[in-house]
Amino acid sequence: MTAAPAGIAAEQAILRQNVALSVIKQSADQAQALVQILDDAARSAPVSRTRGTNINTSA
């Protein structure tokens, strides 16, 4: 009679692991989407003709 509870416990452990992996994947997908948004915004910003031309090398 202990086989059934052990089987249920194993299924619950697998379910918990699958949920945890799903949460990790969703978090990584959201982070990647945020990076893409920031990358698109940085690439679409107008290029300044003066910014970056004066470099203080003694700093």
Kinemage of the C-alpha trace (Angstrom):
@kinemage 1
@onewidth
@group {chain A} dominant
@subgroup {mainchain}
@vectorlist {calphas} color= white
{ca met a 1} P 0.000 0.000 0.000
{ca thr a 2} L 3.009 2.348 0.122
{ca ala a 3} L 3.557 2.206 -3.635
{ca ala a 4} L 0.598 4.485 -4.400
{ca pro a 5} L 1.667 7.328 -2.079
{ca ala a 6} L 5.248 7.043 -3.352
{ca gly a 7} L 3.974 7.275 -6.922
{ca ile a 8} L 1.850 10.289 -6.056
{ca ala a 9} L 4.806 11.934 -4.323
{ca ala a 10} L 6.961 11.342 -7.399
{ca glu a 11} L 4.323 12.861 -9.670
{ca gln a 12} L 4.020 15.865 -7.362
{ca ala a 13} L 7.784 16.345 -7.396
{ca ile a 14} L 7.828 16.232 -11.195
{ca leu a 15} L 4.927 18.695 -11.320
{ca arg a 16} L 6.734 21.093 -8.952
{ca gln a 17} L 9.883 20.829 -11.037
{ca asn a 18} L 7.967 21.532 -14.245
{ca val a 19} L 6.289 24.570 -12.678
{ca ala a 20} L 9.642 25.892 -11.429
{ca leu a 21} L 11.231 25.440 -14.857
{ca ser a 22} L 8.263 27.148 -16.483
{ca val a 23} L 8.604 30.133 -14.142
{ca ile a 24} L 12.344 30.355 -14.855
{ca lys a 25} L 11.730 30.200 -18.606
{ca gln a 26} L 9.019 32.854 -18.410
{ca ser a 27} L 11.324 35.120 -16.427
{ca ala a 28} L 14.110 34.651 -18.960
{ca asp a 29} L 11.709 35.368 -21.829
{ca gln a 30} L 10.565 38.580 -20.133
{ca ala a 31} L 14.159 39.654 -19.557
{ca gln a 32} L 14.977 38.986 -23.213
{ca ala a 33} L 11.947 41.013 -24.301
{ca leu a 34} L 13.087 43.909 -22.118
{ca val a 35} L 16.583 43.736 -23.597
{ca gln a 36} L 15.075 43.799 -27.086
{ca ile a 37} L 12.984 46.870 -26.224
{ca leu a 38} L 16.018 48.694 -24.827
{ca asp a 39} L 18.143 47.680 -27.821
{ca asp a 40} L 15.510 48.932 -30.261
{ca ala a 41} L 15.208 52.216 -28.370
{ca ala a 42} L 18.971 52.722 -28.315
{ca arg a 43} L 19.325 51.975 -32.014
{ca ser a 44} L 16.478 54.306 -32.994
{ca ala a 45} L 17.856 57.277 -31.014
{ca pro a 46} L 19.209 60.036 -33.223
{ca val a 47} L 22.976 60.190 -33.538
{ca ser a 48} L 24.543 63.326 -32.113
{ca arg a 49} L 27.228 65.066 -34.169
{ca thr a 50} L 28.887 66.543 -31.083
{ca arg a 51} L 28.466 63.890 -28.407
{ca gly a 52} L 31.571 61.773 -28.113
{ca thr a 53} L 33.826 64.085 -30.093
{ca asn a 54} L 35.358 65.761 -27.036
{ca ile a 55} L 37.120 63.061 -25.094
{ca asn a 56} L 38.951 63.894 -21.911
{ca thr a 57} L 41.866 61.458 -21.958
{ca ser a 58} L 43.267 62.754 -18.674
{ca ala a 59} L 40.237 61.572 -16.705
